[in-house]
Amino acid sequence: MLGQGGHAALALMLLLLLLWRQAAPIEVPQDPKILQDLKQPPTIVKQSVKDYIVDPRDNIIIECEAKGNPVPTFSWRRNGKFFNIGKDPRVTMRKRSGTLEIGFRSGGRPEDYEGEYQCFANNEFGVALSNKILLRVSKAPLWPKEVLEPVVVTEGSPLVLLCNPPPGLPPPFTFWMNSAMTPIPQDKRVSMGLNGDLYFSNVLAKDAHTDYSCNARFLFTHTIQQKNPFTLKVQTSRRVAESTPTFLSPSGSESSKMVLRDEQLLLECIAAGLPTPTIKWFKKGGDLPGRKVKFENFNKTLKIINVSEEDAGEYVCMANNQLGSIRHSIFVQVKAAPYWLDKPTNLVLAPDENGRLVCRANGNPKPNIQWLINGQPVDSSPPNLSRQVLGDTIIFRSVQMGSSAVYQCNASNQHGYLLANAFVSVLDMPPRMLGPKNQLIKVIENNRTFLDCPFFGSPLPELRWFKNGQGSGLDGGQYRAYINGTLEIKRARAEDEGTYTCVANSILGTAENQVRLEVKERTRIVRAPEHQSAIRGSTARFDCKVKSDPSLSVTVAWTKDDKPLQLGWRLRKDDESLTIPNVNEGDEGMYTCTVKSEIDQDTASARLTVLDRPDPPMDLDLSDPAARSVRLTWIPGNDHRSPITQFLVQFEEDRWEPGRWQDLSTYPGDLNSVILQLAPFVNYQFRVIAINSVGQSQPSRPSPRYKTSGAAPDAIPRGLRGWGSKNDNMEITWEPLLDLERNGPNLHYNVWWRLKDSGEEWSNVTTVGSKHVIHNTQTYVPYEIKIQARNEFGAGPESNVATGYSGEDKPTDAPTALRVSKVESTTATIHWKPVAPNSVQGEFKEYRLYYWRESSLVPGLVVSKEKKTKGFFSTVAEPSGILSDLVPYSKYKMFMVVANSRFESPPSNTVEFTTKEGVPDAPKFFRINRRGFDTLQLEWDKPLEPNGILVGYLLKYQTVNGTRLGQPQFKNLLPNETEFTLRLPDRSTRYKFFLSARTQEGAGEVFADESPHFTNEAYIDQVDIATQGWFIGLMCAIALIILILLIVCFIKRSRGGKYPVRDKKDLPLDPVDQKDQDGSFDYHSDEDNKPLQGSQTSLDGNVKESDDSLVDYGEGGDGQFNEDGSFIGQYTVKKDKDETEGNESSEATSPVNAIYSLA
């Protein structure tokens, strides 16, 4: 019992614990450089399980591994005493490990090493302990020898066959089999209990066997032990008495069960009775935990996994059959081995820092907490003023170097224990940077960015950030600094680029590192692929246009259905698109464009749907036959993602056009069974074609043939007509019935005819053709006609009565008194007297006027006398008409006939008339030529049709400035004038001209044009010829030839030869001015066409043979003109004549050809 002072001291300590502020422990980074230099107490990292069962046939391995710096050494305790490994030759310890290996090759029994083992890992900073490992050797004992008497039971009684397997370690798995090694069938009536016994709720006669055998399988040794078999004899009776349920297991009305937390709970109720009872479960005062409950063994076993405290309580099983029910209560208690609430963890502190270790565990009953230091109870260790133990907590204050140790917390109760190691390491280390030096970080604009600066030191340094080496620390606003050294930039912008420096500072020193930040534009797809449908065989194209930071390299990759796309000879990819030519069904799928840079990426997807013609329909079937119809049914083919919109049904018949398929009818795409309307007397077969938006499918396979019976014709022959091919006959013609309209064999036609309105009897004829001719008729008289088709099955309907006419003849009378009135320049009114209607001798068509232009009244104008016609349909007593489109100022002739469908009458009298003068047509042409800087030359020609006597021309012109026109000016010109020259006030002035010819009737059609733009070439024909380049070149060439000739003459004279030299004469080089029709000029000289041979022309124009050639003199040389046009050249002394004889007539080396080659 604590005294009053003790209670006060404990309360004070608790108050201090609540008020004391603990420094955050140091987290040691897993950096190899840090860990290499860091001194730490040992830590157990691997150990065997607490309850360790081993196979006696194998070597025993008890694991224990630990880490620490320095590397720890290991020792063991067995059954609480030091285990001297060196004294036992069968026991070895692995190098750099505490794991024990116990071998039995040289003898020994594994059972001799059973016991409790514990591993100790030790270095200069402390000792860590493993769990206490209970080592046991697996056992598989034999079944005891026993003689089992036959079991005799009456039919309908319950029975339990006991198994009682031998105890093993671990316990064996039991099951029942017969002598054939076949499992005993189990059901609601017969089943095995949790203890291995076989329960019969009631025995039936079929249960009588001699080989009920219980088997035990041992897991470690993989052996099966078999119990001697039971022999079951069943005494049968005529009537089996039924019984109410009773429990075979458990016995009584209630029982109890204890289970540990987190284990599984198995509750069992097996009942006897006839009929076989059914088992139901429920929990008193609550519901069964549905997610954790399972019912097994035909509802006889209740299984709850991961048991927790709330699963405790009263569970009731109820067995019932039609005779009654029975209940059994099982009271479940949930206990708990210790489990962690707050497991102690390693504690790294700097000198003078504070800390604490917490060890909290729970269990049922409440576990006892015991602290150890380096494997020894804390109470027995030397006192330490910086350490204070308060129940489940140890408090450290102002720790100093050298106080590192490993603390163990042991939490135990009657159901188990927990053991945890946690070291306290006192560490001093100056600040160190752990990240790479001068790292370059590239980030995307407007993204949240983190700059890492991992560091370590003990005590923990203070870290600050600076940008570009200036200003105070970065924290707040756009920036946020974390205690782990990371700097957050909430939204990176271009102005955030630069060099960032992180500085770690403590009492032991300073360390710094730099990070260079570059802000890049986001990589994005600006034109993404779009979903599309493509027809098979066409080309599909997906766009993927990318915009990215110019300094980042970008790769574009395509995938199809999340798998890499194999680009080859068919699929083509460029910077902005993917092209798929000749699309097929294998190309269908989801295409994804992935654009990647080194720091970001963007993706876009689109689906390609491949459309194709549908597959042909299948399985055509005919049903519901009728005289003129049948039902056709089919199965549609695959529509290839384009819905079928129509079905086309075709037929083929083998009588009239065998092998030719014809369209019968079309039906909507949602039908696959239709009734076909058919014609009689046809042997059909059908096929179906499916149609979608892409096109038509292939035809289906033909259906079976279907033959319709014959019938009388339904159709009336079309196109019935009567007409005369001669003046005394009438041909009655019609269109024969189509093959499918015959409706039967032996088709023929009944034809009737009679004079119209005569009241005569009908004449008739039967024919198989499509024409009948009636002879010896009057000329052009009407007949009534009708027709009917007939076959072997009867006659079809008669046609309506039609009117036909016999043949026509030439009209006998000609129109008379043909005359004209009101003659204008292009029209004239004509009059005539009509003929009697019966003289037409046929169907009156028109009065046909023939007219032609005889001549023009314009002197010298030649005209065409081609005849023209114009028809007038008139039945009045004094007919007249207007003849139009005549040419003015011309003489015309005309006559008239009357016409029926085949003939014309004799001509009427011929009439002459003259049209009046009119306005002329437009001039034949109108050209505007520029003759100089300030002159325009206008040219034109007379109209092709003056339509009268020309009296002159009217020229209208006005200046043009863009869309603005100047004041118009007029000029009247004489009829024989075809040119006009206009002086321009300014070379850039442009005019618009309007020219028309005039007669006494006025001005005719206007010819309009604009003057051309001013250019140097526009007046080349007016420029001084002496300034032309070609002319200067020609003059220079002539001067060169003359100069060469003078030099040759001078050389020959100086050598004593006699050469007549004539006075120099000017060559006639005046150009000939040949004016073209378009106003341009062609200049040429006769000199251009003179032959140039080895001989040369004398100055007076006479052609003579030359004894010498310029080739004999010198090798030639460069020639040029000086400023005054004279020739400057060189020559050499003449070579020996013998050396040049062969070249006297050489054209290639003649002086003229040499000059032309230079030119």
Salt bridges, closest charged atoms under 4 A:
ASP37 OD2 - ARG432 NH1 3.29
ASP51 OD2 - ARG136 NH2 2.91
ASP55 OD2 - ARG57 NH2 2.96
GLU63 OE2 - LYS46 NZ 3.32
GLU101 OE2 - ARG94 NE 2.52
GLU111 OE1 - ARG109 NH2 3.88
ASP112 OD1 - ARG109 NH1 2.78
GLU114 OE2 - LYS139 NZ 3.18
GLU146 OE2 - LYS227 NZ 3.77
ASP207 OD2 - ARG189 NH1 2.64
ASP262 OD2 - ARG261 NH1 3.34
GLU296 OE2 - LYS303 NZ 3.61
GLU309 OE2 - ARG261 NE 3.32
ASP311 OD2 - LYS292 NZ 2.61
GLU314 OE2 - LYS284 NZ 3.89
ASP342 OD2 - ARG360 NH1 3.44
ASP392 OD2 - ARG360 NE 3.59
GLU488 OE2 - ARG448 NE 2.78
GLU495 OE2 - ARG493 NE 3.49
ASP496 OD2 - ARG493 NE 3.72
GLU518 OE2 - ARG516 NH1 2.84
GLU518 OE1 - LYS520 NZ 3.12
GLU521 OE2 - ARG524 NH1 3.42
ASP543 OD2 - ARG527 NE 3.57
ASP543 OD1 - ARG541 NH1 2.38
ASP561 OD2 - LYS560 NZ 3.65
GLU576 OE1 - ARG527 NH2 3.44
GLU585 OE2 - HIS640 ND1 2.47
GLU585 OE2 - ARG641 NH2 3.78
ASP587 OD1 - ARG570 NH2 2.69
GLU588 OE1 - ARG641 NE 2.51
GLU598 OE2 - LYS442 NZ 3.16
ASP612 OD2 - ARG536 NE 3.54
ASP615 OD1 - HIS640 NE2 2.84
ASP624 OD2 - ARG631 NE 2.94
GLU652 OE1 - ARG705 NH2 2.66
GLU657 OE1 - ARG660 NH1 2.94
ASP714 OD2 - ARG628 NH1 2.55
ASP739 OD1 - ARG742 NE 3.59
GLU741 OE1 - ARG718 NH2 3.14
GLU784 OE1 - ARG754 NE 2.80
GLU798 OE1 - LYS786 NZ 3.34
GLU824 OE1 - LYS916 NZ 3.82
GLU843 OE2 - LYS845 NZ 3.72
GLU846 OE2 - ARG848 NE 2.74
GLU854 OE2 - LYS865 NZ 3.50
GLU904 OE2 - ARG848 NH1 2.37
GLU912 OE2 - LYS893 NZ 3.30
ASP934 OD1 - ARG983 NH1 3.69
GLU939 OE2 - ARG931 NH2 3.86
GLU939 OE2 - LYS1075 NZ 3.91
GLU945 OE2 - ARG853 NH1 3.22
GLU979 OE2 - LYS1075 NZ 4.00
GLU1010 OE1 - ARG990 NH2 2.69
ASP1021 OD2 - ARG931 NH1 2.65
GLU1087 OE2 - LYS1090 NZ 2.26
ASP1100 OD2 - ARG1062 NE 2.45
ASP1108 OD2 - LYS1052 NZ 1.16
GLU1115 OE2 - LYS1135 NZ 2.36
